[in-house]
């Protein structure tokens, strides 16, 4: 795990914010915290944990990050969980439940000593949720952190998962309407970005230009970019459709860039569909990037005229925050956590269809002054709401609340 210091962020957020975090964390000094998720690389959860864990350690907590080991059948099962929780039709057979529980139980043999002795255990998303049943003699407080939109879940999958989640001491969601009716405290903590990471730090113009040249992207033409995993919920085919509508009236280029995650077995099939749809197009660039291509993504976002995130379902969408931090207006799907970030006509536009996306893209390309104003507003909005210091403060506050008896509840239907 990389060593990080909170003091490095003083120039971004100010000395007072850093001092407040250290004062808050002093009350938790030495607390043992374990985060568990299903992948070390790929996706927003892994990105958040890559800075959250070392900064918690810098604040004096004894924090570690564990990852569930699984095989193909297990990850196909948890992908079905993921799709079903976001409202898509999804199967859940007795065989799938057995594979899921057996795999997590096997991991528990390795993790149980650390989990049982921890003061706080944060379990991220459904993949490791069964761990709580594998640690009946747990010492500390356990929290289930849900990063996806579970506002309208598949009923069978949610019934199964609810029996597990109900055992936790609290649960965390990114938005109020994601929360479910449970008999424990429910908290709202929006995700955030690391402004100093390779994906978000300032870059020299020469590096940005060289990145475009490497992929054969024309620096003279407007660039429209969507950065995300190749996932049907990100609607990459819908983005291409919007670009097709737009390209009849304006010269521009489209980049769809991203990669896969270790726990997503559908990614390659979606990438194949996208590549086939874009085959022979010189104005569309499909970039299958490795998990560590953070500076490349940073350069693509900074080179973009407009950034797109036309998701059909979205727990939050860190790529939206990343683009806004770089002063880019965002065309976002009118769903989930994107609504927290894209304020219509202020930091970008919310859209429901490819036709709507094309209309708003055309507007921003024809009115660069408007696009610039939106981008500046977006940067200010991220500075106040979606940087990691706010995220850290809310985690520390949650742990203090659990230690001293958290009683406030957020109940949602």
C-alpha positions, 0 to 999 in steps of 0.5 A, a space after each residue: 500500500 502506497 504511503 500518503 500524507 494528508 498534509 499534501 492536500 493543504 494547498 487544495 483544501 486549506 490548513 483549517 480542513 486538514 487540522 479539523 480532520 486530524 483533531 477528529 481522527 485523534 479520538 479514533 487513534 489506533 482503531 483497527 479498520 478493515 475494508 473488504 471489496 472484490 477487486 484491487 483494480 478496476 472501477 470506482 470502489 478500488 480507486 476510492 480505497 487506494 487513497 482512503 486506506 493510506 490516508 486513514 493510516 496517516 490519521 493514526 488509524 490501523 487500516 487495511 484493505 482485503 480483497 475477495 478471491 473468486 473464480 469465474 462462476 462466483 463472479 458471474 453470480 455476483 454480476 447477476 447480483 449487481 445487475 439485479 440490484 440495479 433493476 435488471 432481470 437477473 437469475 438467482 438459483 440455489 446453485 448460484 447462492 451455494 457458489 456465492 456462500 461457499 466462495 465467501 466462506 472459503 475467503 473467511 478462513 483467511 480473513 476471519 482473524 483480522 475481521 473478528 478483531 477489528 474495531 470497524 469492518 467496512 464491507 463494500 457492495 454485495 460481493 463480500 456481504 456474506 462475510 458477516 455470517 462467517 464471523 459470528 464472534 466479531 468484536 467490532 462494528 460492521 458497516 455495509 457500504 453500497 456503491 450502486 443504485 438499489 432504489 428499484 432492485 430485483 425482489 428475489 435478489 434483494 430479499 436474499 441480500 437483505 437478510 445479510 445486510 440486516 445483520 450489519 450495524 449500519 449501511 451507507 448509500 450514495 443518495 437518500 433514495 438508494 436506501 432501503 427499509 432496514 432496522 439499523 442506521 443508514 447513512 448517506 456518504 457520496 463518493 469523492 476523488 483524489 485531486 492529486 492522483 495521477 488521474 486528477 493532477 495537473 498535466 503539462 500540455 506537452 503530455 496531453 498533446 503526446 497522448 492524443 498523437 499516440 492514439 491518432 486523435 486530431 488535436 484540431 477537432 473538438 473531442 467528445 469523451 466517455 471514460 468508463 468500464 465497458 458495461 451495458 449500464 454505461 450505454 456506450 452504444 447509446 453514446 455512439 448513436 448520439 454521436 452519429 446524430 451529431 456528426 451529420 452537422 458538426 465535425 467532431 471526434 468521439 473517444 470511448 475509453 476504459 477497461 474491465 474490472 476483475 469482478 466483471 465477466 461481461 466486460 469483454 462481450 460489451 467491448 466486442 459489441 462496441 468495437 464492431 459498431 465503430 468498425 471502419 469509423 475514423 472519427 470514433 476511437 475505442 480505447 481498451 486501457 489497462 487498469 493503471 492508465 490513470 495519466 492517459 485518462 487524465 490527459 483525455 479528459 483534459 483534452 476534451 471539449 465535452 465529457 459524456 457519462 450517458 449511464 442508464 443506471 449509476 450509483 455515482 459515477 466518479 468519472 463525472 466528478 473527475 471531468 468536472 474537476 478539470 473544468 469540463 461540462 458533462 452530458 450525463 444520464 438522468 439517473 442515480 448519483 449523476 444527478 448529484 453532480 450534473 446540475 442541469 444548465 449549470 455544470 452540464 446537462 442531464 439527458 434521457 436519450 441519445 437524441 437528447 445527448 446529441 442536442 446538448 452536445 451540439 449546443 455546447 459545441 456551438 457555444 464555447 463560451 457557455 461550455 466554459 462557464 459551465 466548466 468553471 462552475 463544475 470545478 467550484 462545485 467539486 471543490 466544495 462537495 466531492 473531494 476526499 477530505 469531505 469523504 474522510 470526515 464523514 467516515 470518521 464521523 460515522 465511526 465515532 457515532 458507532 463507537 458512542 452509539 449511533 441512534 439517528 436513522 434514515 428510513 426509506 421505502 
